[in-house]
Amino acid sequence: MATDYYAILSVPRDATQDEVKQAYRRLAREFHPDVRKDDPQATERFKEINEAYHVLGDADRRAHYNRYGEVGQFPARDPGDVFSPFDDLFDVFFGRRVRGVRVGDDKAAGGQDLRYDLEISLEEAARGVEQPITVPRLETCPVCFGTGREQGSTPETCPTCRGSGELRYQQQTVFGHFTQVVTCRECGGRGTVIRHPCKECAGTGRKEAVREVSVRVPPGVDTGMRLRMAGEGEGGMHGGGRGDLYVVIHVRPHRTFTREGVDLHCEVPISMVQAALGDEITVPGLGDAIPVAIPPGTQPGARLRLRGKGMPDLRGGTGDLYVRLRVEIPKDVTPEQQRALLHLADLRGEKVRPQKRSLWKKMKDRLQ
């Protein structure tokens, strides 16, 4: 079903462009995420309002929408042809940033991207996890909407550069005339100065804040992978969009498993009797223990492959679990066990001369 942009802005289909703009300004100010900080639906509602005005606020897009009921593949605006219903609020989509665009007389500046290092366990990396994180960041001022000036005031033309944002210096040398162009220090290249700064943010356009963000980690992530959360970075200035938040994953080392891509490796001890005769044992898994049959005559260091018991693959499928069998030789043998082993050696035609531990210890001490 096609989206009803008129219903989103609460205007009739025959509304004028001015009426569409006024409806957008009213709704955008009401549902701005920095104004409704306690409303979890504010961001999504604000996104819908922006999208509706992106279509209805442009005469060509609106005509296309009225005719076909959708925007379809209608070409986007030229990046330099940007419109804004506010003098101090740029019309951007959630997560989209537009830099270096003039809104009124101010240059829009997109917010900076942020990085957050998130440490998770191997089990969480296998099943996926949704985890809240606390991110300190600069938020767009909810009073001036990032303009840095009081409401009702307007920026004034910079008296130093006369609105050009740059200064030119000419110098006469023996080689001729040289012209040097530098950014105006008084206005910072904007061409305007603010005589009445916003009291809430002291004219900076942003305020420090700490936000809780929910990160959804998909199954199969590995150390070093980055998750991009659009629009969760620092707030922009003068109508510029928010930056992005990049969550860098760190998977803690596991006491049982080592990881190679989507495959897992572990080592399991078995007795020499189990290795010789075979047995059924259980080996550890990321969830429940896994039953495994050991074939007779298993040699030390033998490796069993359990298909599909490794890590999930982000592209689909699951890796394998490789179990290395470590055959343990008993160190303390009772006289009865020794007689049984000698009888086995005799049955196999082997000539064994058992060594006393005290004699072996003396030889070991001499070698050391």
C-alpha positions in Angstrom: 0.0 0.0 0.0 1.4 3.4 -0.9 2.2 5.8 1.9 -0.3 8.6 2.5 2.0 11.6 2.9 -1.0 14.0 3.1 -2.3 12.0 6.2 1.2 12.2 7.8 1.2 16.0 7.5 -2.5 16.2 8.3 -3.3 18.4 5.3 -5.9 18.0 2.5 -4.8 17.0 -1.0 -5.6 20.5 -2.3 -3.4 22.2 0.3 -1.2 25.0 -1.0 2.6 24.7 -0.8 2.6 27.3 2.1 0.0 25.2 4.0 2.2 22.1 3.5 5.2 24.0 4.8 3.4 25.4 7.8 2.1 21.9 8.7 5.6 20.5 8.4 7.1 23.2 10.6 4.5 22.6 13.3 4.9 18.8 13.3 8.7 18.8 13.0 9.1 21.2 16.0 6.6 19.1 18.0 8.2 15.7 17.2 11.9 16.7 17.1 13.9 14.0 19.0 15.7 16.6 21.0 12.4 18.1 22.1 10.7 14.7 22.9 13.6 13.0 24.6 11.4 10.7 26.6 9.3 9.5 23.6 10.8 6.4 22.0 8.6 6.9 18.9 9.7 10.5 18.3 12.6 9.6 16.0 10.5 7.4 13.8 7.7 10.0 13.7 10.1 12.7 12.9 11.5 10.6 10.1 8.1 10.1 8.6 7.3 13.8 8.7 10.6 14.6 7.0 9.9 12.0 4.3 6.4 13.4 3.7 7.7 17.0 3.3 10.5 15.7 1.1 7.8 14.6 -1.3 5.0 17.2 -0.9 7.3 20.1 -0.3 8.6 19.9 -3.9 6.2 20.7 -6.7 7.6 18.2 -9.1 7.7 15.3 -6.6 4.2 16.2 -5.4 2.8 16.1 -9.0 4.5 12.8 -9.6 3.1 11.4 -6.3 -0.4 12.7 -7.1 -0.4 11.0 -10.5 1.1 7.6 -9.6 0.5 7.4 -5.9 4.2 6.8 -5.2 7.6 8.5 -5.6 9.1 5.5 -7.4 12.4 6.2 -9.1 11.7 9.9 -9.5 15.1 11.7 -9.6 16.4 13.2 -6.5 17.1 16.9 -6.1 20.5 18.2 -7.1 22.6 18.4 -4.0 23.0 22.1 -4.4 19.2 22.7 -4.7 18.2 22.2 -1.1 15.1 23.5 0.5 14.3 24.1 4.1 10.9 25.1 5.8 12.8 26.5 8.8 15.4 29.3 8.9 17.2 27.2 11.5 16.2 23.6 10.9 17.4 21.7 7.8 15.2 19.0 6.3 17.3 15.8 6.5 16.4 12.2 6.7 17.2 10.2 9.8 20.9 9.1 9.6 21.6 11.3 6.5 24.1 14.1 6.7 24.4 17.1 4.5 27.5 19.2 4.9 28.4 22.7 3.6 24.8 23.8 2.7 23.6 27.2 3.4 20.4 27.6 5.5 19.6 31.2 5.7 23.0 32.8 6.1 24.5 29.9 8.1 26.5 26.9 6.8 25.1 23.6 7.8 27.7 21.3 9.5 27.1 17.6 9.9 27.8 16.0 13.3 30.9 14.0 13.8 30.9 10.2 13.7 31.5 8.4 17.0 33.1 5.1 17.9 32.1 2.7 20.7 34.1 -0.5 21.6 31.7 -3.2 22.7 33.0 -6.4 24.3 30.8 -9.6 24.2 31.3 -13.2 25.0 31.7 -16.0 22.4 28.2 -17.3 23.3 26.7 -13.9 22.6 28.6 -13.6 19.3 27.1 -17.0 18.4 23.5 -16.4 19.2 23.4 -12.6 18.7 22.5 -10.1 21.4 20.7 -6.8 21.9 22.5 -4.7 24.4 22.1 -1.2 25.7 25.1 1.1 25.7 25.7 4.5 27.1 27.1 7.1 24.6 28.3 10.6 25.6 27.8 12.9 22.7 27.0 16.4 21.6 23.3 16.9 20.9 21.7 19.6 18.7 20.4 22.3 21.0 16.7 21.8 21.4 16.1 25.6 21.9 17.9 27.0 18.9 18.0 23.8 16.8 21.7 24.2 16.2 21.7 27.7 14.9 23.5 29.1 18.0 21.3 32.2 18.1 18.2 33.2 20.1 14.8 32.6 18.6 13.6 35.5 16.6 17.1 36.9 16.0 18.9 36.7 12.6 22.6 36.5 11.8 24.2 39.7 10.7 26.6 40.2 7.8 30.2 40.0 9.0 31.6 43.5 9.0 35.2 42.3 8.5 34.7 40.2 5.3 31.4 41.8 4.3 29.7 38.5 4.0 32.3 36.7 1.8 33.7 34.6 4.5 37.3 35.3 3.4 39.9 38.0 3.3 42.3 38.9 0.5 45.7 40.3 1.1 47.9 41.6 -1.7 51.6 41.9 -1.5 54.1 43.6 -3.8 57.4 41.7 -4.3 60.2 41.9 -6.8 58.4 39.1 -8.7 55.2 41.0 -9.0 51.8 41.1 -7.2 50.7 38.2 -5.0 47.2 37.7 -3.6 46.6 35.6 -0.5 43.1 34.4 0.4 42.4 33.4 4.0 39.3 32.5 6.0 37.8 35.3 8.0 38.7 34.8 11.6 35.7 36.8 12.9 33.0 34.7 11.3 34.9 31.5 10.7 34.1 31.6 6.9 30.3 31.7 7.4 30.0 35.3 6.3 27.7 36.1 9.2 28.1 36.7 12.9 25.7 36.1 15.7 25.1 39.1 17.9 22.5 37.4 20.1 23.7 33.8 21.0 21.4 31.2 22.4 21.4 31.2 26.2 20.8 27.4 26.4 23.9 26.4 24.5 25.9 29.6 24.8 25.9 30.0 21.1 27.6 26.7 20.3 24.4 25.1 18.8 25.0 21.9 20.7 24.9 20.6 24.3 26.7 17.7 26.0 24.4 14.8 26.7 24.6 11.1 27.6 22.3 8.8 25.7 21.4 5.1 26.0 21.4 3.4 22.7 20.3 -0.2 22.0 22.7 -2.1 19.9 21.5 -5.2 18.0 24.5 -7.5 17.4 23.7 -10.2 14.7 24.8 -13.8 15.2 28.3 -14.6 13.8 30.1 -11.3 14.5 33.8 -11.5 15.1 36.4 -9.2 16.7 37.1 -6.1 14.6 33.7 -6.0 12.9 31.9 -2.7 12.9 28.2 -2.0 13.2 27.0 1.3 11.8 24.1 3.0 13.6 23.0 5.8 11.3 22.1 9.1 13.0 23.4 8.0 16.5 26.5 10.2 16.3 26.9 13.8 17.4 24.3 16.3 16.4 24.9 18.8 13.6 24.9 22.5 13.6 22.8 25.0 11.6 20.5 22.3 10.3 23.3 19.8 9.5 22.4 16.1 10.0 23.6 13.8 12.8 26.7 11.8 12.5 26.8 8.0 12.7 27.8 5.7 15.5 30.2 2.9 14.7 30.2 0.0 17.3 33.4 -2.0 17.1 33.0 -5.6 18.3 35.5 -7.3 20.6 34.9 -11.0 21.4 36.4 -12.1 24.6 38.7 -15.2 24.6 37.0 -18.4 25.6 38.3 -20.8 28.1 37.4 -23.9 26.0 37.2 -22.8 22.3 39.5 -21.1 19.9 38.0 -19.6 16.8 39.2 -19.6 13.2 36.6 -17.7 11.1 33.4 -19.6 11.5 35.0 -22.8 12.8 35.7 -23.6 16.4 38.4 -25.8 17.9 38.7 -27.5 21.3 40.7 -30.2 22.9 39.2 -33.1 24.9 41.1 -35.7 27.0 40.4 -39.4 26.7 42.1 -42.4 28.4 44.3 -44.8 26.5 41.7 -47.5 27.0 39.0 -45.3 25.3 41.5 -44.6 22.5 42.2 -48.3 22.0 38.7 -49.7 22.4 36.6 -46.8 21.3 33.8 -45.2 23.4 30.9 -42.7 23.4 31.7 -39.4 25.1 30.2 -35.9 25.2 32.2 -32.9 24.2 31.4 -29.2 25.0 29.4 -27.1 22.7 28.4 -23.4 22.7 25.0 -24.6 24.0 24.5 -28.1 25.2 27.1 -30.9 25.3 27.4 -32.9 22.1 27.5 -36.8 22.1 30.5 -38.1 20.0 31.6 -41.7 19.2 35.3 -42.4 19.4 36.4 -45.1 16.9 38.6 -47.9 18.2 42.3 -47.4 17.6 42.2 -43.6 17.9 45.6 -42.2 17.9 46.8 -39.3 20.1 46.1 -35.9 18.4 43.3 -37.3 16.2 40.8 -34.7 15.2 37.0 -35.2 14.9 34.9 -32.9 12.8 31.4 -32.0 13.9 29.6 -30.3 11.0 27.4 -27.4 11.7 28.5 -27.1 15.3 30.6 -24.0 14.9 29.8 -20.3 14.6 27.0 -18.8 12.4 28.1 -17.3 9.2 26.9 -13.7 8.5 26.4 -14.7 4.9 24.4 -17.8 5.8 25.2 -21.3 7.1 27.2 -22.5 10.1 30.9 -23.4 10.6 32.2 -26.7 12.0 33.6 -27.8 15.4 36.9 -29.6 15.4 37.7 -31.7 18.5 41.3 -32.7 19.1 41.6 -35.9 21.2 44.4 -35.8 23.8 45.2 -39.4 25.0 46.2 -39.2 28.6 48.7 -41.8 29.9 48.3 -42.6 33.6 51.2 -41.5 35.7 50.5 -43.6 38.8 49.9 -47.3 38.1 48.9 -49.7 40.8 50.6 -53.1 40.9 47.4 -54.7 39.8 47.1 -52.4 36.8 50.8 -53.0 36.0 50.2 -56.7 35.9 47.3 -56.2 33.5 49.3 -54.0 31.2 52.2 -56.6 31.2 49.7 -59.3 30.4 48.4 -57.2 27.5 51.9 -56.6 26.2 52.6 -60.3 26.4 49.5 -61.0 24.4 50.7 -58.6 21.8 54.1 -60.1 21.7 55.8 -57.0 23.2 58.8 -57.3 25.5 58.5 -54.6 28.2 60.9 -54.0 31.1 59.0 -51.9 33.6 61.1 -49.2 35.2 60.8 -48.2 38.8 59.9 -44.6 39.4 62.8 -44.1 41.8 65.3 -45.2 39.1 63.7 -43.1 36.4 63.8 -40.1 38.8 67.5 -40.6 39.4 68.2 -40.7 35.6 66.0 -37.6 35.1 67.9 -35.7 37.8 71.3 -36.6 36.2 70.1 -35.3 32.8 69.0 -32.0 34.3 
